[in-house]
C-alpha cells in the first residue's frame, strides 16, 4: 500500500512544522548568538512553511527568549 509519488510524504502533522522550526532556530542561535531573531523567524517561516499563527507565536514567545 504505497503512498504514491512525492507530495504526500511532504505533508506534516499539525504543529510539526513549528516544532521543526523551533529546533532549527535553536541550532542557529547556538551557532550565531548575535544573529537577529526577527530575521531567523522570517527565514524559518519560509523554510518550514509556517502559518501566520505559527509565526506570530514565535514572534511573541521566542524573540525575547
Buried (B, 14 or more C-beta within 10 A) or exposed (E): EEEEEEEEEEEEEEEEBBEBBBEBBEEBBEEEEEEEBEEBBBBBBEEBEBEEEBBEBBBEEBEEE
